[in-house]
Structures are given as structure tokens and as C-alpha cells.
Amino acid sequence: MAADHAKRLQALGPALLTVHHIGSTAVPNLIAKPIIDLMPLVASLADLDHQRRSVEALGYDWHGEYGIAGRRYCALNDATGRRMVQLHFFAADSRHATRHLAFRDYLRVHPDVANAYAAEKRRARDLWPHDSYAYTDEKAAWIQQVEGAALLWFGASIGQKSG
């Protein structure tokens, strides 16, 4: 499903550099809500902003930065209003793009950490079953700690590939 949605984004033309599948659905065997998170990377957010109508023509609601500077957040809902896809557009050189990729790849390579994340997600869900914002805030400290380790690992693995 992620690949199909990513392919639809090719309609944005050369402004779109690549699309990464991120979030829990991008990590094999990790519990996840049935929402696909994609991270399209663009050369320029200003150029993307000029293509807002093209994104909306694909069925996405445009929400702007939506709490993260340097992001353009868009969401696709089904006919019943259920969220299906979330787009997190960033410029290709964004530190946010790097941290998302590092976290995803770290969980993919470290199943013990992915299992710990699943436990953290369940804990947060049990505390805040009807408040998605509180749920997100509840697991934020855990994510931030692991993200630090993931960024160190990611930087070392990039260095090994180029060295």
C-alpha cells in the first residue's frame, strides 16, 4: 500500500526527489495503527508550497507545518473520514528527515528495541485510549532517548558505507 501511495505522488514531478515509508507500518512485525506514514523529500519547500493544489488534487488535506517547523503535513482520509495516509514532506537536507530514517532503520535492525517500542506504545495506549495527543506525548520521552542512539548508529553506519 505504501508503494502505491508513493507512486501516486510522482504526479508532483521533479520537485519530488524520493518517498520513504516511515512510522510503525514501515517496521516489520511492529504493532501499528492502520495508517501509512510516508515521508516525501523535496528539493525545496517553497516549490512544494506552489504545488499545494496538486497535492490536494490527489485527495490530501493540506495542514502546513502542523507543529514541526520545516514540515508540510498532509492527510488522506477514506469516505468515512478514517485516516489512511499521512504525508510528512521535508526538504531533503532536513534534520527531521534524517531522524525519521535513523529511527525507522534502527528499529528494523534491532528487533529487541522494536519490541520495547511496542511495549511502550501499549503502555501509552492503555493510559490514553481516547486521546491521541496525550498518547503521542506519553511515548515522546522514550522515542527521544532511542532516537539519540539511532542517530549515533545511523551516522556510524553511513560512515561505514562510505569508508
N, C-alpha and C positions, 0 to 999 in steps of 0.2 A: 504494500500500500504506500509506503514511504516513497519508493522509487516512482510510482505512478504520479503521485502529487509533485514530486521533484521535477518530473518530466514536463508537467503542465506549466511549470514556472519558466521553462525555456522560452515561452512567449514574450518574456521581458527582454530578450535579445542580448546584445553584448554587454549591457550593464550588469548582467548576472554572470558572475565568474564561476561559481560552483554552489552546490547544495549539499549540506551534510545532514544526516539523520542523527539527532541528538535526543537527550531525555531517556527516560526509563525504557521506552519501547525499543531503543537502539542497543540495549544491553541484553543479550540472550539470557533467558530464564529469570529475569528480574521482574518482580510484580510491578504492574503499571496500570494506570487508568487507560482506557481505550482511546487515547488521544495521541496522534502522531505529532511530534515536535521536529520541525525542520529548521535548519539554520542556513538560509541562503546568504552567501557572501557576495558583496558588490564592490566595484571599484570606488564608487562614490555614493554616499547617502543623498547628496544633493541631486544627483542624476536619478536615483531611485524615487526621491520625492516628486520629481517631474513625471514619474510613471505611476503615480498613485492610482489614477483611473484605470490603468491596465491591470493592476493588482486587484482592484475592486471588480473589474470585469470578469475576473476568474472566480468571483464569488466570495472573496475575502473581505471582512470588515477591517478597516484601517484604524489603528488605535494610537499611532505615533510612538513616541518613546516608551510610554506606559511604564514609567518607574525606573527605567535604565537608560541613562544618558548614552547616546550613540547607537541606540537600537530603534528599529521600526518593527513594531509588533502588529501582526495581522492574524485574524482567526477565521476559520471556515466552520460553519455550523450546518447540520443536516436540516431537513424540512421541519423537524420537531424542535429545533433550537438547541439540540445537543452538540457540543463542541466536538469536532472531528480532527481538525488540523490546526496547529499553531505555527506561525512563521516568526522567527526571530532574525530579522535582517540585521547584519552588521557589515561595516566596511571590512575588507579582507585583512587589514592590518590591526584590527581591534583586539585589545587585550581580552575582551569578553569572548571573542571567537576562540582565542587560544585556551581560555579557561574551560569553556564548554567541551572542546575537543579533548583536552587533557583529562577532565573528569570522566567523560564517556570511555575513553581508551583505557584509563586506569581501572575502571570497573570491569571492563571486558577482559583484562589480563589478570586481574586479581579477584577471583570468584569469592574468596573469603571476605573481601571488602564489600563486594556486591551483596553478599548475604547479610552482612552487618547493616548495609544501607536498607535492605528490605525490612529488617527488624526495626530500624529507625522510622521508616515510613509507616509501618504498622502501629508503632507506639504513638506517633503524631496523629495518625488517623483515629486511633482509639480515644485520644484526648480531645480531638476537634472533629468529630464526624460530620458536622454540618457547617463548618466554617473553613473554606479552602484557604483563606488568607492566614488564619491562625495556624492551620496545618503547615503551610509553607514556612511561616515564621518559626514554628516549633522545631522543624528539622534544619533550619538555616545554620545553626552553630556546628552541627555535625558535618554538614556539607562543606562549610568553610574550612574546617580542620582537614578534612580529606582532600579538599581542593588544593590546599597548600602542598600536601605530599604528592598529589597528582601532578601539579605544575613542576615540582622538582624532578619527578620521574620522567615526565614528558620532555623537559629540557634535556635531560641526560639521554633519553632515547633518540631524540633528534640529533644530538651531538654524535652519538654512536653511528647513526646512519650516514652522516656527512663526513665522518672521520675515517 
